[in-house]
Structures are given as C-alpha cells and as structure tokens.
Amino acid sequence: MCDSWQLVNEQVAELEKDIICTKEVTKNQEIKKPSLMDMPVEILIKICSFIDVQILKHTLSKVCRRFYDILADDCLWKYWVHSKVKGTYPVLPDLKLWEEIDIDWDAVCIEMDLETKKWTNVKDTMRHIVVKDVHFASVDTVLLLNNGEICISGGRDRGIAVWNVLDIAPHDQSDNLTTSANVEPKHIKHHAHAGWVWDLAADNIDYASSVYSASWDNTVKAWDLARGLDCKQKFRCGMSALSVVTIENEVITGLYSKEILSFDARGGPNHVYSYKPHKGPVLDLITFNNMVASLSEDKTMAIWDRIAGKLLMSNIKIPSKKAYPVCISWGPSALYVGDSKGFLHLFNPEDYSYVRTHEIWPEPPIIKPSNKISGCYQNQGNLIVCSDRGEIKFLYNSHPLQEFTSLKSSTLDVTQLGYLNGVMVIGTCDPALEFWVPKEMYSDLKD
C-alpha cells in the first residue's frame, strides 16, 4: 500500500514539475516580443523601401551594427536605382571609366530621390519667382555661382546684372509664385557692351571673383564682382563673340567667324592661340578636364585638346538633317547635345562617337514652331532639359531616358537655363528671369 502511494506521489510531483516548467517557458515567451532586430532581412529591406533614403543612409544605418551591414550593401542600392529607372544605369555601362572607378550607388540613389521629391512637389519645396523689367530686352544668358546664391544675367539691352538670389524673396512666406517688377539687382551695368550680351562664364563656379561676358560688339570683357562690376580687362576678338568658357587662367571664346580664340586672363587683350574647326558660327562651348567641345551652325561638333594644343576630332556630325545643335552638357558618363528641333543626341564622352538620339519634344505640325532645346543640365542620376517654348522636363539619366515630371515657365521663348545646388534659373525674351529656389535656403522658413 505504501509503495502504491509513493508511486502516485512521484507521478504527481513529476506532473507538477512539468506544469511549472511549461508556465515558465510560456511566461518567457510572452516577455520576449518581436522586434526589428529579429525580423528577416527580406522584411527589413521591404520596410526600408518606404523610408526616405537620406534617413536610411544617415540615420538608420547608424542605429546598430545589423542595420549598418544591411545598408552598406551596394547591391541593395543598385537594386533601388534600377527599380526607379526601369532600364539601364549608367546610361553607357561599357565605358572604360567603370573599369577604373566604382559607382557610388547610394549617392546616385539619394540624388535621384532628392530631385524627384523636389520637382514633383514644387509648391511645397520651392519658391518660384519671376523678375521683370530690369533688363528692357531679351535676357539671353544667365549664370549661377557660389552655391546658387549669386546669379549673373545679360541680354540684348547690352547690360549685365548681379543678383543675390536669396534677396529676391516673395511678398509672403506662403507665396510660391511671385512676379516682382520692382526688384533691384545687387549691381547692374547698363552699358556693359556696345552690342548684345550673348554668353557668360566665371573664373570659378564655386568662389567666383571674375565674370566674363561675350558680346556681339566683338569683345569679351572681364568684370570684377567684388568691385561692383568694374571692367578689369577687355579682350579683342575681331568678330562677334557668341560663346565663352574658362578653364584655369584661360578664357576661350567662339566667334561668328567660325573661329575659336584663347586668351590668357593674366595677359593682354590679344589672343594666345586660335583654331578654326567649323564652317559656320560657333554656337556653344564646354570644357571637360583638359578638353574643349564646340558646337556650330554647320551641324558639327569638334573636340580640342588644350594641353596638346591640337584638334582631336572635328566634323563630328549631329544626326539631324533639319536641325542645328544649340546646347551641350558634358559629364564623365555622358555627352548630350540638344538641337533646334527638340532632339537630344547622346555621344560617348570617351571617344566622341554617336550613340543614339532621344526625341524629347515630338515635332509639331508644320504650322507650329518646333521646340528648341535651349538648355541641358546633367548630374549623376538626373537630367534637366528646357524648351524655348517654356517647358522644362526632368528625367532620370538612364537608358531609356525616363521623365519623372515636368513644369511650365510663366513666360515663353526661354533662352538659357542655369542650375546649381538645387537652384534653377532661366532667361526669357519676355524680358524676364525666373527662379526656382529651395525653401530650405531661406532663413525665414527654417525651424
């Protein structure tokens, strides 16, 4: 009998022990709640795809080692870039450049995301300001300097004006579009030239001290910004100057007479050397590293090596029977040429070979004028093109080009586009300047 009771007691004790253990396990399970740290990587990545990329890069990646390791993976950023462009990025993946350097995929993704959010939501992110009646004729050229805080404008009234961009403010904080007729520039030189002011360049885009203006009066002039547009020097061209660029101490100008002249900014009024790569007026110039590219009314592009002092290539055909080239944008990964019929032509920036043509603005019926591409700007991930008919398109710099938004200017006949540090400006025949300035740059809108 005693043995039977002992056996029963042992079984009861064992059962009670099992119950206690089960309760402790259940209790521990209730205490341990699910967290981001325990989630599978796939779920975390899906959550991250809905979060601002700047927060991912600069905040979430610093929370813990696991988040850092996940967000440090280039494959993740590469996937997000390609999910945006829905095509090929970079636009020319077979360049030798990509054998020498690695693409900074997180920087490209952040840049694409910032530009997309900014320009698809202009009313909340930008101040749009139209300035009229300072120039009394067409504003043919604009130039942004010093992180977009300074703008230089010139036009057919033969004058040049210097604008402090942040001083051109709307009447009220809530204003998005303001037309200002009584705005005064920081400096203005009403009779800067004896002919139309056709192009502008600066000695340093980030810390400019001198600005150079090309004019139909056969001169290029150097202006001292610190001294209120005092004329420091005048370079004699012998023919109308249609374009001007600078590189180091060299000032290079393209002429109506099909010639390109180079001046030493430290020297006298006469050119140091010249070359004649075209059979028509030189409409636009651009520098990249030690190269100079020129566009001409003869529908060709030429490349000059300024260190070797020789013409590398000439007679590079712009593939358009009816149109002539108007503007050029040259970056390490692409060289774009915009023409007078709304087509954007892509060239290899390494060997200057033609790659393909994009129809940005379809050719209208014969009774309507074509959309001339009057401005083109590119960075790592984005492309901005402007039509003289007043439309500005924003695209991903990929293949195929993918437009993510567009906007209309308040005036037509856009002459030139400038873009720097998020600030955009256009000159128009109205005559007017139009600015789009990020609200974050204004002190009265900061928290």
C-alpha positions in Angstrom: 0.0 0.0 0.0 2.8 2.3 0.9 4.6 1.5 -2.3 1.5 2.4 -4.3 1.1 5.8 -2.5 4.8 6.5 -3.1 4.4 5.8 -6.8 1.4 8.1 -7.1 3.2 10.9 -5.2 6.2 10.6 -7.5 3.9 10.8 -10.6 2.1 13.8 -9.2 5.4 15.6 -8.3 6.7 14.9 -11.9 3.5 16.3 -13.3 3.7 19.4 -11.1 7.3 19.9 -12.2 6.3 19.7 -15.9 3.5 22.2 -15.3 5.8 24.7 -13.6 8.4 24.4 -16.4 5.6 24.9 -19.0 4.4 28.0 -17.3 8.0 29.4 -17.1 8.6 28.8 -20.8 5.2 30.4 -21.6 6.0 33.4 -19.4 9.4 33.9 -21.0 7.8 33.7 -24.5 5.3 36.4 -23.5 8.0 38.6 -22.2 10.1 38.4 -25.4 8.2 40.4 -28.0 9.1 40.6 -31.7 11.4 43.4 -32.8 13.2 44.8 -35.9 16.3 43.0 -34.7 14.7 39.6 -35.1 13.0 40.2 -38.4 14.3 38.5 -41.5 16.4 40.7 -43.8 13.8 40.5 -46.6 11.2 42.1 -44.4 13.6 44.8 -43.2 14.5 45.7 -46.8 10.8 45.9 -47.8 10.2 48.3 -44.8 13.3 50.3 -45.8 11.9 50.8 -49.4 9.2 53.0 -47.9 11.6 55.2 -45.9 13.4 58.4 -47.1 16.8 57.3 -48.5 18.6 60.1 -46.6 17.2 58.8 -43.3 18.3 55.3 -44.3 21.8 56.4 -45.1 22.5 59.0 -42.4 20.3 57.8 -39.5 19.1 54.2 -39.7 22.4 52.8 -40.8 23.9 54.2 -37.5 21.4 52.7 -35.2 23.2 49.3 -34.8 25.7 47.0 -36.5 23.0 44.9 -38.2 21.4 47.9 -39.9 24.8 49.2 -40.9 25.7 45.9 -42.5 22.4 45.7 -44.4 22.5 49.3 -45.7 26.2 49.1 -46.6 25.5 46.6 -49.3 25.9 48.1 -52.7 23.7 45.5 -54.3 20.7 46.9 -52.3 21.3 50.5 -53.5 21.9 49.2 -57.0 18.6 47.4 -57.0 16.7 50.5 -55.8 18.3 52.6 -58.5 17.3 50.2 -61.2 13.8 49.9 -59.8 13.5 53.7 -60.3 14.9 53.9 -63.8 13.3 50.7 -65.1 16.1 50.4 -67.6 19.9 50.6 -67.9 22.0 52.6 -65.5 24.6 54.0 -66.1 23.4 55.2 -69.5 26.7 53.9 -71.1 27.7 50.9 -68.9 30.7 49.8 -71.1 32.8 52.9 -70.6 36.4 52.5 -69.5 35.6 54.8 -66.7 33.7 52.0 -64.9 36.8 49.8 -65.0 38.7 52.4 -63.1 36.2 53.6 -60.5 33.2 52.0 -58.7 29.8 53.6 -59.0 28.7 55.2 -55.7 25.2 53.5 -55.8 23.9 55.0 -52.5 24.9 58.6 -53.6 23.2 58.0 -57.0 20.0 56.7 -55.3 19.9 59.7 -52.8 20.4 62.2 -55.6 17.6 60.7 -57.7 15.3 60.6 -54.7 16.0 64.2 -53.7 15.5 65.6 -57.2 12.3 63.5 -57.7 10.7 64.7 -54.4 11.8 68.3 -55.0 10.4 68.7 -58.5 7.3 66.6 -58.2 6.2 68.7 -55.3 7.3 72.2 -56.3 4.7 74.1 -54.4 5.8 72.7 -51.1 9.6 72.6 -51.8 10.4 75.6 -53.9 9.8 79.3 -54.3 9.1 80.3 -57.9 10.0 84.0 -58.5 9.6 85.9 -61.8 11.6 89.1 -62.1 10.6 91.5 -64.9 11.6 95.0 -66.2 15.2 95.1 -65.0 16.5 94.2 -68.4 14.4 96.0 -71.0 15.2 93.5 -73.8 15.6 89.7 -74.1 17.6 88.1 -71.3 19.8 85.9 -73.4 22.2 84.4 -70.8 22.1 83.5 -67.1 24.8 82.1 -64.9 24.6 80.7 -61.3 27.6 81.0 -59.0 28.6 80.4 -55.4 26.3 77.5 -54.5 23.4 79.1 -56.4 23.3 82.2 -54.2 24.6 84.6 -56.9 23.1 84.9 -60.4 24.5 86.9 -63.3 22.3 87.9 -66.2 22.9 89.6 -69.6 20.9 90.4 -72.6 20.1 92.4 -75.7 19.8 95.7 -73.7 23.6 95.4 -73.6 23.6 95.3 -69.8 24.8 92.9 -67.1 23.2 92.5 -63.7 24.3 90.7 -60.5 21.6 89.2 -58.3 21.7 88.0 -54.7 19.3 85.1 -55.2 18.1 84.9 -51.6 17.3 88.6 -51.5 14.7 88.1 -54.3 12.0 86.9 -51.9 8.3 86.6 -52.3 6.0 89.1 -50.6 4.8 86.4 -48.1 6.2 83.2 -46.7 3.3 81.2 -48.1 3.9 82.5 -51.7 5.0 80.0 -54.2 4.8 82.1 -57.4 5.6 85.8 -57.2 6.1 88.3 -60.0 8.3 91.1 -58.9 8.6 94.2 -61.0 10.4 96.4 -58.5 13.3 94.2 -57.6 16.7 95.8 -57.8 19.8 93.7 -58.6 22.8 93.9 -56.3 24.8 95.5 -59.1 23.9 96.5 -62.7 26.0 97.8 -65.6 23.5 99.2 -68.1 26.0 99.7 -70.9 28.4 96.9 -70.3 28.9 96.3 -74.0 28.1 98.1 -77.3 26.3 95.0 -78.5 24.1 92.2 -77.3 25.5 90.2 -74.3 25.3 86.6 -75.6 27.1 84.4 -73.1 28.7 84.4 -69.6 31.4 82.4 -67.8 33.2 82.7 -64.4 36.7 82.1 -63.2 35.4 79.7 -60.5 31.8 78.5 -60.3 32.0 78.0 -56.5 34.1 81.0 -55.5 33.8 83.5 -58.3 35.7 86.7 -58.3 35.6 87.5 -62.0 32.9 87.1 -64.7 33.5 87.1 -68.4 30.9 88.3 -70.9 30.8 87.6 -74.7 29.2 90.1 -76.9 28.2 91.0 -80.4 30.4 94.1 -80.1 33.5 91.9 -81.0 34.8 91.7 -77.4 34.9 89.6 -74.3 35.2 91.6 -71.1 36.3 90.6 -67.6 34.3 92.0 -64.7 35.3 92.3 -61.0 32.4 91.0 -58.8 33.9 92.4 -55.6 34.1 95.9 -57.0 30.6 96.2 -58.3 31.2 95.0 -61.9 34.3 97.1 -62.6 35.7 96.2 -66.0 39.1 94.6 -65.4 40.1 93.8 -68.9 38.8 93.7 -72.5 39.8 91.0 -75.0 39.6 91.9 -78.7 38.0 89.2 -80.8 37.7 90.9 -84.2 34.2 89.4 -84.7 31.0 88.8 -82.7 31.7 86.6 -79.7 28.8 84.0 -79.3 30.1 81.8 -76.5 32.7 81.8 -73.7 34.2 79.4 -71.2 37.0 79.4 -68.8 39.5 76.8 -67.5 42.3 77.7 -65.1 43.6 81.1 -66.4 42.4 80.5 -69.9 39.4 82.3 -71.4 38.1 80.7 -74.6 35.5 82.2 -76.9 33.7 81.0 -80.0 33.1 83.5 -82.8 30.6 84.2 -85.5 33.5 83.9 -87.9 33.8 80.2 -87.3 37.0 80.7 -85.2 37.8 79.9 -81.6 40.2 82.2 -79.7 42.1 81.6 -76.4 43.2 84.4 -74.1 45.3 84.4 -71.0 43.4 86.1 -68.2 46.7 87.3 -66.8 47.9 88.7 -70.2 46.9 91.5 -72.5 44.0 92.0 -74.9 45.3 89.8 -77.7 44.6 86.0 -78.0 47.3 83.5 -77.3 46.2 81.0 -80.0 43.3 80.2 -82.2 41.9 77.4 -84.3 39.1 77.1 -86.9 37.3 73.7 -86.6 34.0 74.6 -88.2 32.4 76.0 -91.4 29.8 78.0 -89.5 29.4 80.2 -86.4 30.4 78.7 -83.1 27.2 78.5 -81.1 28.3 76.8 -77.8 31.4 75.8 -75.9 32.0 73.5 -72.9 35.1 72.3 -71.1 35.7 68.9 -69.5 39.1 68.1 -67.9 41.5 69.5 -70.5 39.2 69.2 -73.5 37.1 71.8 -75.2 34.0 70.8 -77.2 32.4 73.2 -79.6 29.1 73.2 -81.5 28.5 75.0 -84.8 25.7 76.1 -87.0 27.3 73.8 -89.6 25.7 70.9 -87.6 29.0 69.5 -86.3 30.9 69.2 -83.0 34.7 69.4 -82.6 37.0 68.4 -79.7 40.2 70.4 -78.9 42.9 69.2 -76.5 44.2 72.4 -74.9 47.3 70.7 -73.3 48.5 69.1 -76.5 47.3 72.2 -78.4 45.7 70.3 -81.2 42.3 69.3 -82.7 41.5 65.8 -81.6 38.3 65.4 -83.7 36.3 67.7 -86.0 33.3 67.3 -88.3 31.5 65.1 -85.7 28.1 65.1 -87.3 24.9 65.9 -85.3 22.5 63.3 -86.8 19.7 65.7 -87.9 19.0 66.8 -91.4 16.8 69.8 -90.5 18.2 70.9 -87.1 21.4 72.5 -85.8 22.9 72.0 -82.4 22.1 74.5 -79.7 23.4 73.4 -76.3 25.8 70.8 -74.8 26.2 69.0 -71.5 29.4 67.0 -70.9 29.8 64.8 -67.9 32.1 61.8 -67.1 29.4 59.3 -68.1 27.6 61.0 -71.0 27.9 63.8 -73.5 24.5 65.3 -74.6 23.8 67.7 -77.5 20.4 69.4 -77.7 19.2 70.6 -81.1 16.8 73.2 -82.6 14.0 70.6 -83.3 13.6 69.1 -79.8 16.0 66.1 -80.1 18.7 65.2 -77.6 21.7 63.3 -79.0 23.9 61.1 -76.9 27.6 60.7 -77.6 30.3 58.6 -75.9 32.3 61.0 -73.7 35.5 59.0 -74.2 35.8 58.5 -77.9 33.1 61.1 -79.0 31.2 58.5 -81.1 27.5 58.9 -81.7 25.3 56.5 -79.7 21.6 57.4 -80.0 19.0 60.1 -80.3 16.1 60.8 -77.9 13.0 62.7 -79.1 12.3 64.9 -76.1 9.7 67.0 -77.9 7.9 65.5 -80.9 8.0 67.6 -84.0 4.7 69.6 -84.2 2.6 70.2 -87.3 4.2 72.4 -89.9 2.1 75.4 -88.9 3.6 75.4 -85.3 7.2 76.2 -84.3 9.4 73.3 -83.1 10.6 73.1 -79.5 14.3 74.1 -79.5 16.3 72.6 -76.6 17.6 75.9 -75.1 19.3 74.3 -72.0 20.6 71.0 -70.8 22.0 70.0 -67.4 23.1 66.6 -66.1 24.4 65.1 -62.9 25.0 61.5 -61.8 21.4 60.4 -61.8 19.3 63.1 -63.3 18.9 65.2 -66.5 17.1 68.6 -67.0 16.2 69.8 -70.5 14.5 73.1 -71.3 12.5 74.1 -74.4 12.4 77.6 -75.8 8.6 77.2 -75.8 8.6 77.2 -71.9 8.5 73.6 -70.8 11.2 72.1 -68.5 11.5 68.3 -68.3 13.1 66.3 -65.5 14.4 62.8 -66.4 16.5 60.0 -64.9 19.9 59.9 -66.6 19.4 56.3 -67.8 18.5 54.3 -70.9 15.9 54.8 -72.0 15.5 58.3 -70.6 12.6 58.3 -68.1 10.7 61.5 -67.5 9.5 61.7 -63.9 8.0 65.2 -64.0 7.8 68.5 -66.0 6.8 72.1 -65.3 5.9 75.2 -67.4 7.6 78.5 -67.1 5.4 81.6 -66.7 7.0 83.1 -69.9 7.8 81.8 -73.3 10.9 81.9 -75.5 13.3 80.6 -72.9 16.9 81.5 -73.9 19.1 79.7 -71.4 18.9 77.5 -68.3 21.2 77.6 -65.2 21.2 75.0 -62.4 23.4 74.9 -59.3 23.0 73.4 -55.8 19.2 72.9 -56.3 18.6 76.5 -57.6 17.3 76.8 -61.2 17.1 80.0 -63.3 16.0 80.6 -66.8 16.3 83.7 -69.0 13.5 84.6 -71.4 12.6 87.0 -74.2 9.7 88.5 -72.1 12.2 90.0 -70.9 12.4 88.2 -67.5 14.3 85.9 -65.3 12.6 83.0 -63.5 14.0 81.5 -60.3 13.1 78.3 -58.5 14.8 78.4 -55.1 14.6 75.6 -52.4 12.6 76.9 -49.5 15.2 75.4 -47.1 17.7 78.1 -48.3 15.6 80.9 -46.8 16.2 81.7 -43.1 12.6 82.9 -42.6 11.4 79.4 -43.4 13.8 77.5 -41.2 12.6 76.0 -37.9 
